[in-house]
């Protein structure tokens, strides 16, 4: 987490972002990335649990729009934000200072990189002028040899990757079978052995179906965040049903 958001200040800034506009979790993540020029990129595991806790406290609420939870600030959330305006002003100033420092560092890095590249190109031109044709031919031959060696190494790595992929597929099948056996035979709950085993089997089948669906889908950051949101909601409902 960014040092700016120490001591629970990310919670305050989430309220600030939701005051600006209702947003879903992925929008919050992308907005934080943009405001910190990509240097700070919070994970879904950082943002979604905090949004859930804010909702439990009554500070935000949500509605499902196009399959996504869109969070909105409640009156209680606005009251807390109003009560902490001074702290929020300090936080926004620190964020502005931090972003300005980041921009300055990036600018300096770019300037140094361009300078170094210019020097290298100048040196290369000087070396070419000073070198003989024979040396140039030798250099090209060395480059071709290095390329052939690199190509052979790539081919070896490709074969190794294929071997590891086959091994991974074999282990995956074993893990899936072991996982289903553990859940169907070794689940321990508070009901009868038959009901415990049935619940374990149901959970195993549920995960197996999700895994099969995911194999044929194109997973992006946005779909992954939406899936995590749905899993959080499903887990909460299952816990409520088992109580």
N, C-alpha and C positions, 0 to 999 in steps of 0.2 A: 504494500500500500504506500501511496505517496506520503512523505513526511508531513505535508500540509494537512493531511486528514488524520493525524494522530488524535488520541483521546476522544473518540466518538464524534469527531467533527464531520466525518462522511455522512453520518445520520442527518446532521443539520443541513448539509449541502443537498442531500436528496430531497428534503422538504422544499428547499429553494428551487430546485429544478422542476418539481411538480407544481410549485406555485406559478411558474412561468407558463406551463401548459401540461395537460394530461399526457402521460407517456407510458409506453410499455417498457419492460426491462431492457430489451435490446437497444432501444433508443437512448436510454440512460447511459448504457455502456459506451455507445458510439459518441454521445455528446461529451462525456468525460475524456474520451480519446482525443476528440477534436480540440477541446479547450486546453489540453496539455500537449498539443502538437504531436500526438502519438507516443510521447515518452511514457505517460502513465496510461495503462490499459487494464482496467479492473476486470476480473474474471466473473462469469455468471455466478460462481460460488460465493463471490463477495457481495454482489448486488442483490440477487434474488432473496436470500435469507433476510437481509436488512429490510427489503420492501415488505416481506411477510411479517416481520416484527412490527414495523410501523403500522401495518393494517391491524394487527392484534391489539395495538395500543389505541386504536381508533383515530390515528393521525392521518391515515389515507384510506381510501376505499378503491374498489376496482370494479370494472365491468368487462365482459368478454366481447371483443370486437374482432371479427374475422379470425376467430380462434386464438386470439392473444389477449392476455390480461392488460388492460389499460388502467393505470393507477391515477387517481385524482386526489388532490389535497382536500381534507375535510375542514369544517369550521374549527374543530379542535386543533388540527394541524396548523391552521392559519394563526390561531391564538398563540401557539408555542413559538411560531416563527416571529410574530410581532414582539413577543417577550424577549427574544434573543437577537434583536436587530443589531445591537452593538457588536455582539460576538460575530454575527454574520458579516457585518461590514469589515471587521478585522480579517475574517477568513477570505473574503473576496479580494482584499488588498494583498494578502499573502499569495493568493493564486495568481493575481496579476504580476506581482514581483517574480514569482517562480517562472511563469511563462516568459516574461521578459528576459530572465537569465538564460532560459533554455534557448530562446531565439538568438541571443548574443553568442552563446556557445556554438550553436549550429552555424552561424555566420562565420565565426572564427575558424571552425573546422573546414568549411567550404573554402575559405580564402587560403588556408594553409595547404589544403589538398591541391587547389589549382596552382599554387606557387610551386609545390613539389613536382607536380606533373609537368609544368613548363620547364623546370630545371632538368627533369629526366629526358624530356623530348629534345632539349638543346644538347644534352650530353650524347644522346643517341645519334643525333645528326652529325656531331663532331666525330664520333667514333666511326661512323660510316664513311665520312670523307677521308679519314686518316687510314682506314683499313684498306688492304689490297684486295683485288678481285679474288685471289686465292683464299684469303681469309674469309671473305664473304661466302664463297662456295662451301668452305668448310663449316661455316656457321649454319648454312642452310642444310647441309648434310646432317649435322648434329641435331638440328631441329627435327628433321624427318625421322631420324633414329629415335629421338625422344618421343615423337608422336607415335611411332610404331610400338614402343614400349608401353606408352600410356594406353594405347588401344588394346594391347594384350592384357593390361591390368584391368581395364574396364570389362573386357570379356570374362576375365576370371571372377571379378566381382559380381558380374551378372549371373554366372553359373552358381556362385555361392549364394546369391540372393534367392535364386530359384530353389536351391536346396533348402534354405532356411524357410522359404515360403511353404514348401511341401511339409517340412517338419512342423511348422506352426499350424498348418491345416490339420495334420494328424493329432497334434496335442489339443487343438481346439475341439475336435470330435470327442477325445477322451474326457476333456474338462466338461463338455456339455453333458455327456453321459453321467459322469461322477456328480455333477451339480444337480441333475434331475433326480439321481438316486438319493442324494443327501436330503433334498427338499421333500421327496415323496416318502422316504423311509425314516429319516432322522429328525424331522421337525418336531419340536417340543413346544407345546402351548399349554393352555389351562383347561382344554376340553378332553374328550375321550381320545384314546389312541387312534380310533378310526377317523374321527373328525380332524385330528391333528395331521394325520397322513393325507387326508383329502385336501386340506388347506395347502399343505406343502406341494401337492401335485398341481393344484390350481395355480399357485404362484410360479411353479416351474413352467407350466404350459404358457402362462401369460408372458413370461420373459422370452420363451422360445418363439412365440408369435412375433413379439417386438423385434427380436434379432432377425427373423426371416424377412420382415417388412423392411428393416433398415438396410439389409444387404442389397436390395434392389432400388434404393432411393439415393438421390444426390444430396449428400449432407453438406450444408453450408453453416457458417457461423450463426446465421439468423435462424435456420431451421433447428440447429442444435440448441440454441437458447430457448426457442419455443417448446422443444421437446422436454428440456429440463424443467421448464415452467409447468408443463402438463404432469410430469412425474412428481414434482413437489405436491401438486394438487391431488394426484391419485394416492400418494402415500398418506396425505392427511386424511382423506376419506376412508382409506383402509384402516388406519388407526382408530378413527371414530367408530367404524363398524365393529371392530373387535373388542371395544371396551364394554 
